[in-house]
Amino acid sequence: MKKKAVLRGALGFPLGIAIGYVITIVISLAWANGFYSPCMPELISVMGNEIRAVILQALLCGLLGTGCAAGSVIWELENWGIVKQTGVYFLIISLIMIPTAYCTYWMEHSLTGILSYFGIFALIFAGIWIIEFVIGMRNIKKMNAHLSKPKGNHKSVP
C-alpha cells in the first residue's frame, strides 16, 4: 500500500501542476480582460516578482496533486468503512489545500476568508463525493443484475 501511495504521489505532482495551470487559464479567460494572469497580484507582491510567485504556486500545486493522489489509496482499504475513508481523505486534502490556498492568496487572509474558502471547498468535496457515490451504486446494481441472471439462458455458439 505504501509503494502504491508513493507511486501515485509521484504521478500526482505533475498532474497537480497541470491542473493548476489550466485553472489559471480559465480564471484569466473569465476575469483578466484578455490578459494571462498566472497568479494573484498579492502573491507577486509578497514574492517580489512574477516568476518567483509562479514557481511557488507551481510547487504548491504539485504538492497538492501529490497529496490528493497519494491519499487516494485510502479508498482501497477494504477494512475501513466509507465514513472513515471519507473523513480521513477529507482531512488529508484539507490539511494540504487550506495552507496552499492561503500561501498562494487564493483566499482572503482573514478569518472570514479562511472560513468562506473552507466552506466552498467542503461543498465541492461533498458534491464530487455524492456524484462518485451515485456512480458507484449504479455500477454495483448493474453487476448485481448481471450476476442474478439465470445461467442457462445464454446461447452457445457452435
Summary of the structure (lengths in Angstrom):
residues: 158
radius of gyration: 21.0
end to end distance: 45.5
largest distance: 75.8
contacts: 400
relative contact order: 0.10
helix: 80%
strand: 0%
